[in-house]
Amino acid sequence: MLVFSMVMFATFINISIETRKKDLGIIRAIGGSGQTIFKLFLTEGLIFAAVVAVLSLLGVAAGTFAMNGLLVKEMVSGCTLLFFKWWNLLIIPIVGLVVTLLTTYFPIRKISKKSPVSIIRNS
């Protein structure tokens, strides 16, 4: 599930960059650097990653507690079958951050090597 989520998130960021290539070329033409463009997309990705992380944590916690309630009620009374551990609170945001950094850095680096005119022309 984690790998699927990472692929979907990376696809979202790549599509966002691909659809705004003309805007990137214009930003580069008026004097913006590759670092400026990277910060712009990184900020967008981090906001999206934060929203996804909060929703994921809420969904995982609620699902775990709901499934424990159903399983204990139907099958075994007095024990917990599924666990929501403290490190789950760290894994989801950290993976979101790493995926955001990697999927933003590589496409922007590739675009930054091109001239603004070629970026606008190829979009």
All heavy atoms as an XYZ file, in Angstrom:
946
protein
N       0.819     -1.186      0.000
C       0.000      0.000      0.000
C       0.872      1.263      0.000
O       0.540      2.230     -0.653
C      -0.920     -0.046      1.223
C      -1.955      1.012      1.223
S      -3.098      0.672     -0.094
C      -4.477      1.553      0.447
N       1.960      1.205      0.747
C       2.858      2.349      0.820
C       3.481      2.637     -0.543
O       3.552      3.793     -0.970
C       3.946      2.106      1.861
C       4.975      3.208      2.027
C       4.312      4.461      2.567
C       6.072      2.760      2.960
N       3.901      1.602     -1.249
C       4.517      1.785     -2.567
C       3.504      2.372     -3.539
O       3.818      3.280     -4.316
C       5.089      0.450     -3.085
C       5.584      0.579     -4.509
C       6.196     -0.035     -2.177
N       2.284      1.888     -3.498
C       1.229      2.405     -4.365
C       0.993      3.886     -4.086
O       0.869      4.694     -5.011
C      -0.064      1.599     -4.165
C      -1.213      2.094     -4.988
C      -1.240      1.909     -6.359
C      -2.274      2.760     -4.385
C      -2.297      2.378     -7.120
C      -3.334      3.226     -5.129
C      -3.344      3.032     -6.501
N       0.935      4.253     -2.820
C       0.741      5.652     -2.441
C       1.897      6.515     -2.923
O       1.690      7.641     -3.396
C       0.606      5.779     -0.930
O      -0.506      5.084     -0.473
N       3.119      6.009     -2.799
C       4.292      6.756     -3.255
C       4.239      6.983     -4.760
O       4.545      8.083     -5.244
C       5.572      6.025     -2.864
C       5.866      6.077     -1.402
S       7.286      5.132     -0.795
C       8.246      4.706     -2.189
N       3.854      5.965     -5.510
C       3.770      6.086     -6.967
C       2.695      7.093     -7.357
O       2.900      7.938     -8.242
C       3.518      4.710     -7.615
C       3.165      4.846     -9.084
C       4.726      3.815     -7.437
N       1.551      7.047     -6.696
C       0.470      7.982     -7.001
C       0.883      9.419     -6.680
O       0.600     10.347     -7.448
C      -0.791      7.610     -6.212
C      -1.405      6.301     -6.631
S      -2.000      6.321     -8.322
C      -3.376      7.412     -8.153
N       1.549      9.610     -5.562
C       1.992     10.944     -5.162
C       3.041     11.470     -6.132
O       3.003     12.637     -6.542
C       2.532     10.888     -3.733
C       2.772     12.222     -3.129
C       1.739     13.121     -2.959
C       4.035     12.594     -2.723
C       1.950     14.361     -2.387
C       4.261     13.825     -2.154
C       3.213     14.710     -1.995
N       3.986     10.619     -6.520
C       5.011     11.021     -7.488
C       4.382     11.376     -8.829
O       4.784     12.351     -9.478
C       6.032      9.904     -7.654
N       3.386     10.625     -9.240
C       2.694     10.907    -10.493
C       1.988     12.256    -10.435
O       2.023     13.027    -11.392
C       1.680      9.792    -10.799
O       2.372      8.550    -10.854
C       0.969     10.030    -12.111
N       1.363     12.547     -9.304
C       0.696     13.842     -9.139
C       1.679     14.998     -9.305
O       1.406     15.970    -10.015
C       0.021     13.922     -7.766
C      -0.425     15.301     -7.405
C      -1.566     15.846     -7.983
C       0.296     16.072     -6.503
C      -1.977     17.133     -7.658
C      -0.114     17.348     -6.177
C      -1.248     17.880     -6.756
N       2.823     14.901     -8.666
C       3.807     15.988     -8.741
C       4.367     16.108    -10.151
O       4.516     17.212    -10.678
C       4.926     15.783     -7.699
C       4.353     15.966     -6.299
C       6.071     16.755     -7.927
C       5.314     15.684     -5.184
N       4.674     14.986    -10.792
C       5.207     15.036    -12.157
C       4.199     15.625    -13.140
O       4.569     16.397    -14.031
C       5.639     13.650    -12.609
C       6.964     13.264    -12.008
O       7.815     14.094    -11.751
N       7.141     11.979    -11.754
N       2.933     15.278    -12.991
C       1.908     15.839    -13.874
C       1.770     17.337    -13.627
O       1.610     18.116    -14.571
C       0.563     15.104    -13.682
C       0.658     13.704    -14.283
C      -0.590     15.867    -14.312
C      -0.530     12.824    -14.015
N       1.848     17.734    -12.378
C       1.778     19.159    -12.044
C       2.920     19.927    -12.707
O       2.713     21.019    -13.243
C       1.831     19.331    -10.525
O       1.848     20.680    -10.173
N       4.102     19.363    -12.694
C       5.254     20.020    -13.325
C       5.108     20.025    -14.841
O       5.361     21.042    -15.499
C       6.564     19.327    -12.885
C       6.829     19.615    -11.403
C       7.739     19.782    -13.738
C       7.958     18.810    -10.812
N       4.697     18.907    -15.418
C       4.572     18.811    -16.874
C       3.524     19.775    -17.429
O       3.704     20.330    -18.506
C       4.219     17.380    -17.286
C       5.372     16.409    -17.164
C       6.504     16.721    -18.120
O       6.237     17.104    -19.282
O       7.664     16.596    -17.703
N       2.420     19.954    -16.695
C       1.361     20.829    -17.205
C       1.706     22.309    -17.059
O       1.060     23.143    -17.679
C       0.015     20.561    -16.496
O       0.180     20.720    -15.089
C      -0.485     19.177    -16.812
N       2.720     22.624    -16.281
C       3.094     24.025    -16.076
C       4.461     24.363    -16.649
O       5.101     25.311    -16.188
C       3.065     24.338    -14.589
C       1.666     24.298    -14.048
C       1.555     25.116    -12.824
N       1.129     24.261    -11.737
C       1.374     24.494    -10.472
N       2.058     25.529    -10.123
N       0.951     23.690     -9.541
N       4.892     23.631    -17.640
C       6.201     23.902    -18.232
C       6.275     25.308    -18.831
O       7.296     25.980    -18.731
C       6.534     22.865    -19.302
C       7.191     21.646    -18.763
C       7.692     20.800    -19.909
C       8.453     19.621    -19.376
N       8.913     18.762    -20.466
N       5.193     25.755    -19.454
C       5.204     27.082    -20.053
C       5.394     28.143    -18.967
O       6.165     29.086    -19.143
C       3.906     27.321    -20.809
C       3.889     28.588    -21.609
C       2.632     28.670    -22.438
C       2.682     29.892    -23.332
N       1.500     29.962    -24.185
N       4.700     27.959    -17.838
C       4.862     28.891    -16.719
C       6.296     28.869    -16.191
O       6.851     29.911    -15.835
C       3.898     28.553    -15.584
C       2.446     28.644    -15.993
O       2.144     29.360    -16.966
O       1.608     27.991    -15.344
N       6.886     27.694    -16.143
C       8.276     27.573    -15.686
C       9.216     28.315    -16.621
O      10.152     28.981    -16.183
C       8.682     26.107    -15.590
C       7.922     25.244    -14.601
C       8.388     23.793    -14.692
C       8.086     25.763    -13.208
N       8.961     28.191    -17.920
C       9.781     28.907    -18.892
C       9.655     30.414    -18.741
O      10.647     31.141    -18.843
N       8.451     30.881    -18.464
C       8.245     32.318    -18.271
C       8.951     32.792    -17.001
O       9.593     33.852    -16.998
C       6.734     32.641    -18.236
C       6.121     32.384    -19.614
C       6.481     34.072    -17.789
C       4.613     32.432    -19.651
N       8.851     32.015    -15.936
C       9.552     32.375    -14.699
C      11.054     32.438    -14.935
O      11.731     33.361    -14.472
C       9.215     31.387    -13.560
C       7.752     31.550    -13.134
C      10.123     31.586    -12.360
C       7.271     30.476    -12.189
N      11.569     31.471    -15.679
C      13.008     31.480    -15.999
C      13.365     32.672    -16.870
O      14.434     33.270    -16.719
C      13.400     30.184    -16.714
C      13.411     28.933    -15.883
C      14.577     28.902    -14.919
N      15.815     29.261    -15.567
C      16.703     28.403    -16.066
N      16.510     27.122    -15.933
N      17.786     28.828    -16.658
N      12.490     33.043    -17.806
C      12.777     34.146    -18.720
C      12.825     35.491    -18.003
O      13.583     36.384    -18.404
C      11.735     34.189    -19.837
N      12.045     35.655    -16.941
C      12.051     36.940    -16.236
C      13.079     36.970    -15.110
O      13.112     37.910    -14.325
C      10.654     37.315    -15.697
C      10.142     36.276    -14.695
C       9.674     37.517    -16.825
C       8.846     36.673    -14.003
N      13.908     35.944    -15.042
C      15.022     35.985    -14.106
C      14.965     35.002    -12.963
O      15.827     35.025    -12.087
N      13.965     34.157    -12.929
C      13.887     33.162    -11.865
C      14.914     32.063    -12.084
O      15.177     31.647    -13.209
N      15.497     31.612    -11.013
C      16.498     30.546    -11.127
C      15.834     29.185    -10.960
O      14.662     29.076    -10.600
C      17.558     30.734    -10.041
O      16.982     30.551     -8.760
N      16.604     28.156    -11.212
C      16.123     26.800    -10.986
C      15.781     26.570     -9.526
O      14.845     25.837     -9.201
N      16.528     27.226     -8.653
C      16.274     27.085     -7.218
C      14.931     27.719     -6.844
O      14.205     27.190     -6.004
C      17.404     27.726     -6.423
C      17.302     27.488     -4.934
C      18.487     28.068     -4.187
O      19.237     28.872     -4.715
N      18.642     27.656     -2.952
N      14.587     28.821     -7.465
C      13.305     29.471     -7.208
C      12.157     28.568     -7.633
O      11.170     28.415     -6.918
C      13.223     30.806     -7.966
O      14.324     31.619     -7.608
C      11.920     31.516     -7.687
N      12.300     27.967     -8.793
C      11.268     27.060     -9.302
C      11.164     25.834     -8.398
O      10.066     25.370     -8.089
C      11.571     26.660    -10.759
C      11.485     27.890    -11.662
C      10.623     25.583    -11.237
C      11.976     27.662    -13.056
N      12.299     25.316     -7.965
C      12.294     24.167     -7.062
C      11.568     24.504     -5.766
O      10.752     23.725     -5.276
C      13.732     23.716     -6.778
C      13.820     22.622     -5.752
C      13.430     21.341     -6.065
C      14.300     22.895     -4.482
C      13.507     20.329     -5.119
C      14.382     21.899     -3.528
C      13.985     20.600     -3.853
N      11.836     25.677     -5.195
C      11.176     26.084     -3.949
C       9.673     26.217     -4.147
O       8.890     25.847     -3.274
C      11.757     27.397     -3.439
C      13.130     27.268     -2.844
C      13.648     28.612     -2.377
C      15.062     28.511     -1.838
N      15.593     29.819     -1.445
N       9.273     26.739     -5.296
C       7.862     26.897     -5.600
C       7.148     25.546     -5.612
O       6.125     25.368     -4.948
C       7.697     27.605     -6.944
C       6.286     27.784     -7.461
C       5.583     28.866     -6.665
C       6.324     28.144     -8.933
N       7.700     24.600     -6.358
C       7.070     23.289     -6.446
C       7.239     22.480     -5.164
O       6.372     21.689     -4.808
C       7.608     22.513     -7.653
C       6.918     22.884     -8.909
C       7.477     23.807     -9.764
C       5.692     22.348     -9.232
C       6.832     24.177    -10.927
C       5.030     22.701    -10.381
C       5.601     23.618    -11.233
N       8.339     22.672     -4.467
C       8.531     21.985     -3.195
C       7.496     22.453     -2.172
O       6.918     21.638     -1.447
C       9.938     22.212     -2.664
C      10.265     21.499     -1.357
C      10.201     19.990     -1.544
C      11.627     21.922     -0.857
N       7.231     23.743     -2.137
C       6.217     24.262     -1.223
C       4.844     23.684     -1.542
O       4.115     23.255     -0.649
C       6.170     25.806     -1.294
O       7.472     26.314     -1.015
C       5.170     26.374     -0.324
N       4.508     23.649     -2.816
C       3.235     23.066     -3.229
C       3.165     21.594     -2.831
O       2.158     21.129     -2.298
C       3.056     23.198     -4.736
C       1.817     22.532     -5.269
C       1.752     22.568     -6.778
O       2.143     23.583     -7.374
O       1.302     21.569     -7.359
N       4.238     20.866     -3.078
C       4.275     19.450     -2.737
C       4.202     19.202     -1.243
O       3.546     18.263     -0.788
N       4.870     20.055     -0.459
C       4.841     19.886      0.996
C       3.460     20.166      1.574
O       3.028     19.485      2.511
C       5.895     20.771      1.652
C       7.343     20.340      1.435
C       8.296     21.352      2.057
C       7.594     18.953      1.994
N       2.776     21.142      1.031
C       1.407     21.405      1.485
C       0.520     20.204      1.172
O      -0.243     19.733      2.022
C       0.854     22.694      0.837
C       1.589     23.910      1.396
C      -0.654     22.821      1.057
C       1.296     25.196      0.654
N       0.640     19.692     -0.038
C      -0.143     18.519     -0.425
C       0.236     17.314      0.424
O      -0.627     16.563      0.870
C       0.076     18.231     -1.918
C      -0.800     17.142     -2.445
C      -2.148     17.361     -2.652
C      -0.276     15.894     -2.728
C      -2.966     16.357     -3.137
C      -1.080     14.884     -3.211
C      -2.431     15.113     -3.425
N       1.542     17.129      0.677
C       2.001     16.002      1.487
C       1.489     16.102      2.922
O       1.143     15.094      3.537
C       3.531     15.933      1.479
N       1.429     17.308      3.465
C       0.928     17.483      4.830
C      -0.555     17.115      4.916
O      -0.974     16.424      5.857
C       1.145     18.922      5.289
N      -1.331     17.546      3.939
C      -2.753     17.202      3.925
C      -2.934     15.694      3.794
O      -3.730     15.079      4.522
C      -3.483     17.961      2.786
C      -4.894     17.448      2.593
C      -3.502     19.451      3.064
N      -2.193     15.084      2.890
C      -2.284     13.636      2.694
C      -1.842     12.886      3.949
O      -2.461     11.891      4.341
C      -1.452     13.202      1.461
C      -1.295     11.703      1.399
C      -2.097     13.718      0.194
N      -0.792     13.345      4.611
C      -0.298     12.682      5.818
C      -1.335     12.735      6.936
O      -1.589     11.718      7.599
C       1.016     13.308      6.284
N      -1.947     13.884      7.130
C      -2.971     14.007      8.183
C      -4.159     13.104      7.877
O      -4.635     12.367      8.758
C      -3.409     15.487      8.347
C      -4.647     15.603      9.203
C      -2.281     16.303      8.931
N      -4.635     13.140      6.639
C      -5.764     12.285      6.270
C      -5.405     10.798      6.370
O      -6.221      9.988      6.807
C      -6.250     12.627      4.865
C      -6.892     14.002      4.699
C      -7.232     14.269      3.239
C      -8.125     14.128      5.572
N      -4.184     10.448      5.991
C      -3.741      9.055      6.086
C      -3.666      8.591      7.533
O      -4.113      7.490      7.867
C      -2.373      8.877      5.444
O      -2.418      9.158      4.086
N      -3.100      9.425      8.391
C      -3.002      9.059      9.808
C      -4.387      8.890     10.429
O      -4.623      7.932     11.173
C      -2.193     10.097     10.572
C      -0.697     10.098     10.290
C      -0.039     11.315     10.925
C      -0.062      8.818     10.797
N      -5.284      9.807     10.114
C      -6.642      9.682     10.640
C      -7.329      8.424     10.112
O      -7.994      7.709     10.869
C      -7.463     10.918     10.285
C      -7.077     12.215     10.984
C      -7.879     13.385     10.427
C      -7.280     12.089     12.482
N      -7.160      8.159      8.826
C      -7.774      6.972      8.228
C      -7.218      5.671      8.778
O      -7.965      4.735      9.077
N      -5.902      5.613      8.927
C      -5.270      4.399      9.450
C      -5.668      4.172     10.908
O      -6.002      3.051     11.306
C      -3.737      4.467      9.297
C      -3.050      3.375     10.079
C      -3.350      4.382      7.837
N      -5.643      5.223     11.706
C      -6.006      5.083     13.123
C      -7.471      4.669     13.261
O      -7.794      3.735     14.008
C      -5.735      6.381     13.872
N      -8.354      5.337     12.544
C      -9.781      5.003     12.629
C     -10.046      3.590     12.108
O     -10.810      2.831     12.716
C     -10.598      6.020     11.845
N      -9.413      3.238     11.008
C      -9.584      1.891     10.458
C      -9.081      0.809     11.401
O      -9.714     -0.238     11.560
N      -7.943      1.066     12.024
C      -7.383      0.089     12.960
C      -8.307     -0.118     14.155
O      -8.606     -1.257     14.528
C      -5.999      0.545     13.457
O      -5.135      0.682     12.335
C      -5.400     -0.459     14.420
N      -8.762      0.971     14.733
C      -9.640      0.850     15.897
C     -10.989      0.239     15.528
O     -11.541     -0.565     16.276
C      -9.801      2.203     16.588
C      -8.521      2.709     17.175
C      -8.013      3.946     16.824
C      -7.790      1.932     18.084
C      -6.818      4.410     17.364
C      -6.596      2.392     18.619
C      -6.113      3.632     18.262
N     -11.519      0.593     14.354
C     -12.794      0.016     13.914
C     -12.660     -1.484     13.652
O     -13.513     -2.272     14.066
C     -13.286      0.745     12.662
N     -11.599     -1.873     12.985
C     -11.396     -3.303     12.695
C     -11.158     -4.096     13.977
O     -11.628     -5.220     14.101
C     -10.228     -3.495     11.723
C     -10.529     -3.027     10.321
S     -11.953     -3.851      9.579
C     -11.348     -5.513      9.440
N     -10.427     -3.518     14.923
C     -10.237     -4.192     16.210
C     -11.583     -4.407     16.894
O     -11.842     -5.476     17.443
C      -9.314     -3.391     17.128
C      -7.874     -3.753     16.948
O      -7.546     -4.844     16.513
N      -7.002     -2.821     17.270
N     -12.426     -3.391     16.862
C     -13.747     -3.521     17.479
C     -14.574     -4.601     16.825
O     -15.207     -5.411     17.507
N     -14.556     -4.652     15.494
C     -15.328     -5.678     14.789
C     -14.758     -7.076     15.019
O     -15.497     -8.024     15.251
C     -15.353     -5.379     13.289
C     -16.215     -4.212     12.852
C     -16.012     -3.926     11.374
C     -17.683     -4.510     13.137
N     -13.444     -7.206     14.937
C     -12.831     -8.525     15.090
C     -12.994     -9.055     16.504
O     -13.266    -10.243     16.699
C     -11.350     -8.469     14.701
C     -11.059     -8.252     13.222
C      -9.563     -8.035     13.007
C     -11.547     -9.410     12.389
N     -12.818     -8.191     17.478
C     -12.944     -8.631     18.864
C     -14.399     -8.991     19.157
O     -14.683     -9.991     19.824
C     -12.421     -7.542     19.835
C     -12.812     -7.836     21.267
C     -10.917     -7.428     19.712
N     -15.322     -8.221     18.642
C     -16.744     -8.470     18.878
C     -17.179     -9.786     18.228
O     -17.937    -10.549     18.812
C     -17.565     -7.317     18.313
C     -19.049     -7.445     18.489
C     -19.747     -6.240     17.876
C     -21.239     -6.442     17.890
N     -21.919     -5.365     17.194
N     -16.712    -10.048     17.021
C     -17.147    -11.221     16.272
C     -16.350    -12.481     16.579
O     -16.902    -13.573     16.550
C     -17.063    -10.940     14.759
C     -17.961     -9.831     14.285
C     -19.430    -10.181     14.423
O     -19.790    -11.353     14.240
O     -20.211     -9.262     14.725
N     -15.067    -12.355     16.847
C     -14.222    -13.544     16.934
C     -13.701    -13.812     18.340
O     -14.003    -14.833     18.935
C     -13.041    -13.422     15.964
C     -13.433    -13.261     14.529
S     -12.009    -12.948     13.516
C     -11.712    -14.574     12.893
N     -12.881    -12.936     18.810
C     -12.160    -13.181     20.049
C     -12.417    -12.014     20.991
O     -12.192    -10.869     20.637
C     -10.642    -13.295     19.787
C      -9.889    -13.596     21.063
C     -10.364    -14.325     18.724
N     -12.846    -12.299     22.172
C     -13.086    -11.197     23.102
C     -11.890    -11.028     24.029
O     -11.229    -11.988     24.407
C     -14.349    -11.465     23.924
O     -14.198    -12.649     24.674
N     -11.605     -9.781     24.340
C     -10.570     -9.503     25.317
C      -9.156     -9.364     24.785
O      -8.220     -9.273     25.565
N      -8.945     -9.336     23.474
C      -7.586     -9.133     22.964
C      -7.619     -8.161     21.789
O      -8.641     -7.953     21.169
C      -6.940    -10.455     22.552
S      -7.656    -11.190     21.102
N      -6.493     -7.571     21.506
C      -6.347     -6.644     20.395
C      -5.597     -7.341     19.275
O      -4.514     -7.892     19.493
C      -5.568     -5.394     20.848
O      -6.269     -4.810     21.947
C      -5.448     -4.389     19.733
N      -6.165     -7.328     18.093
C      -5.558     -8.044     16.978
C      -4.695     -7.149     16.096
O      -3.689     -7.579     15.563
C      -6.646     -8.709     16.139
C      -7.528     -9.712     16.898
C      -8.654    -10.187     16.003
C      -6.702    -10.883     17.382
N      -5.105     -5.910     15.903
C      -4.357     -4.977     15.069
C      -3.782     -3.871     15.947
O      -4.410     -3.439     16.905
C      -5.273     -4.364     14.011
C      -5.956     -5.357     13.068
C      -6.958     -4.630     12.198
C      -4.946     -6.091     12.228
N      -2.592     -3.409     15.604
C      -1.919     -2.413     16.422
C      -1.621     -1.159     15.610
O      -1.224     -1.248     14.452
C      -0.592     -2.960     16.971
C      -0.771     -4.165     17.843
C      -0.550     -5.431     17.344
C      -1.179     -4.013     19.153
C      -0.730     -6.539     18.152
C      -1.355     -5.109     19.966
C      -1.141     -6.382     19.461
N      -1.794     -0.016     16.226
C      -1.401      1.271     15.652
C      -0.296      1.809     16.549
O      -0.550      2.359     17.612
C      -2.593      2.232     15.609
C      -2.293      3.528     14.919
C      -2.170      3.581     13.541
C      -2.138      4.691     15.639
C      -1.896      4.769     12.906
C      -1.862      5.889     15.014
C      -1.748      5.925     13.640
N       0.935      1.609     16.138
C       2.081      1.941     16.984
C       2.528      3.387     16.778
O       2.197      4.026     15.788
C       3.223      0.987     16.699
C       2.842     -0.449     16.992
C       4.026     -1.356     17.009
C       3.495     -2.748     17.279
N       4.283     -3.522     18.113
N       3.338      3.864     17.703
C       3.797      5.250     17.682
C       4.633      5.555     16.456
O       4.612      6.667     15.942
C       4.576      5.577     18.956
C       5.845      4.797     19.076
C       6.018      3.592     19.677
C       7.117      5.168     18.558
N       7.306      3.177     19.567
C       8.014      4.134     18.880
C       7.590      6.267     17.848
C       9.346      4.168     18.518
C       8.923      6.291     17.496
C       9.779      5.258     17.834
N       5.391      4.586     15.944
C       6.258      4.859     14.803
C       5.453      5.043     13.523
O       5.958      5.576     12.546
C       7.348      3.806     14.644
C       6.886      2.384     14.689
C       6.833      1.575     15.772
C       6.422      1.607     13.590
N       6.358      0.348     15.422
C       6.106      0.333     14.084
C       6.255      1.853     12.244
C       5.601     -0.674     13.280
C       5.763      0.850     11.442
C       5.443     -0.400     11.967
N       4.181      4.616     13.513
C       3.325      4.894     12.353
C       3.110      6.397     12.190
O       2.932      6.885     11.077
C       1.973      4.211     12.505
C       2.075      2.712     12.422
O       3.129      2.170     12.148
N       0.975      2.036     12.672
N       3.132      7.109     13.303
C       2.972      8.563     13.253
C       4.166      9.239     12.582
O       4.060     10.352     12.095
C       2.792      9.130     14.666
C       1.536      8.686     15.408
C       1.588      9.154     16.851
C       0.300      9.201     14.711
N       5.311      8.571     12.567
C       6.513      9.118     11.939
C       6.677      8.666     10.492
O       7.134      9.429      9.648
C       7.753      8.712     12.729
C       7.845      9.230     14.159
C       9.063      8.634     14.851
C       7.910     10.733     14.174
N       6.333      7.432     10.207
C       6.591      6.863      8.877
C       5.817      7.591      7.783
O       6.390      7.949      6.753
C       6.267      5.356      8.858
C       7.333      4.609      9.640
C       6.193      4.821      7.446
C       7.082      3.131      9.752
N       4.545      7.831      7.996
C       3.722      8.430      6.941
C       4.219      9.830      6.557
O       4.432     10.107      5.376
C       2.229      8.410      7.339
C       1.741      6.953      7.363
C       1.393      9.243      6.380
C       0.343      6.768      7.889
N       4.439     10.747      7.505
C       4.949     12.070      7.090
C       6.361     12.027      6.517
O       6.679     12.764      5.575
C       4.923     12.892      8.375
C       4.010     12.191      9.296
C       4.062     10.751      8.921
N       7.224     11.162      7.044
C       8.599     11.093      6.535
C       8.615     10.581      5.102
O       9.326     11.121      4.244
C       9.481     10.229      7.462
C       9.738     10.980      8.773
C      10.794      9.857      6.790
C      10.428     10.166      9.839
N       7.839      9.549      4.816
C       7.775      9.028      3.447
C       7.211     10.096      2.511
O       7.717     10.292      1.400
C       6.938      7.728      3.390
C       6.600      7.345      1.963
C       7.681      6.602      4.072
N       6.188     10.828      2.962
C       5.640     11.914      2.142
C       6.673     12.984      1.841
O       6.762     13.479      0.719
N       7.474     13.329      2.840
C       8.521     14.332      2.656
C       9.594     13.851      1.678
O       9.989     14.593      0.766
C       9.160     14.679      3.996
C      10.343     15.631      3.958
C       9.887     17.015      3.528
C      11.034     15.691      5.301
N      10.051     12.636      1.838
C      11.097     12.090      0.958
C      10.599     11.996     -0.478
O      11.306     12.390     -1.422
C      11.587     10.722      1.480
C      12.469     10.027      0.466
C      12.322     10.890      2.801
N       9.389     11.497     -0.660
C       8.837     11.381     -2.013
C       8.673     12.767     -2.636
O       8.993     12.972     -3.811
C       7.495     10.613     -1.987
C       6.784     10.705     -3.324
C       7.730      9.164     -1.624
N       8.226     13.731     -1.853
C       8.078     15.098     -2.360
C       9.422     15.670     -2.801
O       9.529     16.264     -3.875
C       7.449     16.007     -1.291
O       6.191     15.470     -0.914
C       7.260     17.414     -1.814
N      10.443     15.507     -1.974
C      11.772     16.026     -2.326
C      12.304     15.391     -3.601
O      12.790     16.088     -4.495
C      12.750     15.789     -1.183
C      12.593     16.679      0.043
C      13.490     16.185      1.176
C      12.909     18.110     -0.301
N      12.237     14.069     -3.680
C      12.800     13.373     -4.845
C      12.027     13.658     -6.127
O      12.624     13.890     -7.177
C      12.849     11.872     -4.577
C      13.823     11.421     -3.488
C      13.717      9.922     -3.267
C      15.238     11.822     -3.818
N      10.703     13.619     -6.041
C       9.922     13.815     -7.266
C       9.872     15.270     -7.701
O       9.490     15.547     -8.828
C       8.485     13.281     -7.100
O       7.871     13.916     -5.987
C       8.486     11.782     -6.926
N      10.238     16.179     -6.847
C      10.337     17.581     -7.252
C      11.741     17.891     -7.772
O      11.892     18.590     -8.773
C      10.013     18.511     -6.063
O       8.724     18.177     -5.563
C      10.019     19.952     -6.477
N      12.747     17.364     -7.128
C      14.126     17.707     -7.468
C      14.512     17.272     -8.887
O      15.032     18.075     -9.663
C      15.079     17.070     -6.452
C      16.524     17.302     -6.782
C      17.098     18.555     -6.606
C      17.312     16.285     -7.297
C      18.426     18.781     -6.923
C      18.636     16.497     -7.612
C      19.188     17.745     -7.425
O      20.491     17.953     -7.744
N      14.267     16.021     -9.229
C      14.762     15.511    -10.511
C      14.099     16.156    -11.732
O      14.800     16.566    -12.666
C      14.675     13.987    -10.552
C      15.665     13.338     -9.630
C      15.242     12.644     -8.512
C      17.025     13.447     -9.852
C      16.155     12.058     -7.645
C      17.953     12.877     -9.002
C      17.510     12.180     -7.892
N      12.771     16.294    -11.801
C      12.199     16.977    -12.984
C      12.599     18.452    -13.078
O      12.866     18.950    -14.168
C      10.687     16.842    -12.779
C      10.506     15.715    -11.853
C      11.705     15.703    -10.973
N      12.658     19.138    -11.936
C      13.032     20.555    -11.958
C      14.495     20.710    -12.369
O      14.852     21.640    -13.097
C      12.752     21.212    -10.593
C      11.263     21.226    -10.298
C      13.327     22.617    -10.533
C      10.426     22.010    -11.268
N      15.346     19.803    -11.924
C      16.756     19.862    -12.320
C      16.898     19.698    -13.827
O      17.676     20.404    -14.478
C      17.549     18.770    -11.595
C      19.050     18.933    -11.779
C      19.787     17.893    -11.034
N      20.047     16.814    -11.991
C      20.629     15.682    -11.697
N      20.974     15.420    -10.474
N      20.852     14.787    -12.609
N      16.110     18.790    -14.388
C      16.149     18.567    -15.835
C      15.655     19.802    -16.589
O      16.251     20.224    -17.583
C      15.289     17.350    -16.186
C      15.366     16.942    -17.637
C      14.642     15.640    -17.858
C      13.222     15.935    -18.227
N      12.437     14.761    -18.600
N      14.594     20.426    -16.101
C      14.039     21.609    -16.750
C      14.982     22.807    -16.592
O      15.132     23.619    -17.497
C      12.638     21.918    -16.194
C      11.651     20.848    -16.657
C      12.151     23.292    -16.613
C      10.288     20.946    -16.018
N      15.645     22.905    -15.456
C      16.521     24.052    -15.183
C      17.732     24.093    -16.104
O      18.318     25.155    -16.316
C      17.001     24.015    -13.737
O      15.931     24.190    -12.865
N      18.122     22.968    -16.656
C      19.276     22.932    -17.556
C      18.944     23.488    -18.937
O      19.838     23.828    -19.691
C      19.787     21.498    -17.684
C      20.430     20.997    -16.411
C      20.929     19.595    -16.578
C      21.568     19.105    -15.282
N      22.054     17.734    -15.393
N      17.655     23.582    -19.261
C      17.245     24.087    -20.565
C      17.122     25.605    -20.524
O      16.933     26.203    -19.475
C      15.894     23.481    -20.962
C      15.915     21.985    -21.137
C      14.543     21.486    -21.493
C      14.536     19.985    -21.638
N      13.180     19.484    -21.937
N      17.185     26.194    -21.698
C      16.991     27.642    -21.771
C      15.491     27.949    -21.669
O      14.662     27.107    -22.009
C      17.540     28.185    -23.089
O      16.739     27.746    -24.166
N      15.153     29.149    -21.208
C      13.733     29.500    -21.080
C      12.957     29.394    -22.389
O      11.808     28.969    -22.406
C      13.759     30.945    -20.581
C      15.062     31.097    -19.899
C      16.009     30.196    -20.640
N      13.596     29.756    -23.485
C      12.923     29.704    -24.786
C      12.598     28.257    -25.161
O      11.494     27.965    -25.635
C      13.803     30.366    -25.868
C      13.198     30.188    -27.249
C      14.014     31.830    -25.546
N      13.528     27.332    -24.940
C      13.262     25.940    -25.295
C      12.210     25.320    -24.365
O      11.437     24.465    -24.790
C      14.541     25.107    -25.267
O      15.048     25.031    -23.949
N      12.144     25.775    -23.125
C      11.114     25.271    -22.216
C       9.734     25.716    -22.706
O       8.805     24.915    -22.781
C      11.352     25.782    -20.769
C      12.634     25.209    -20.190
C      10.166     25.396    -19.877
C      13.031     25.836    -18.864
N       9.618     26.995    -23.076
C       8.331     27.520    -23.554
C       7.961     26.877    -24.877
O       6.819     26.505    -25.094
C       8.398     29.059    -23.683
C       8.559     29.684    -22.300
C       7.151     29.589    -24.367
C       8.864     31.168    -22.319
N       8.929     26.720    -25.773
C       8.656     26.160    -27.077
C       8.224     24.688    -27.000
O       7.345     24.253    -27.742
C       9.916     26.257    -27.952
C       9.655     25.928    -29.400
C      10.888     26.163    -30.247
N      11.187     27.607    -30.249
C      12.399     28.115    -30.380
N      13.445     27.319    -30.488
N      12.587     29.394    -30.378
N       8.788     23.916    -26.094
C       8.470     22.488    -25.999
C       7.233     22.189    -25.154
O       6.829     21.042    -25.051
C       9.657     21.727    -25.416
C      10.838     21.697    -26.365
O      10.658     21.816    -27.581
N      12.019     21.576    -25.819
N       6.643     23.204    -24.552
C       5.471     22.925    -23.712
C       4.189     22.944    -24.491
O       4.074     23.294    -25.581
C       5.384     23.922    -22.569
O       5.291     25.240    -23.051
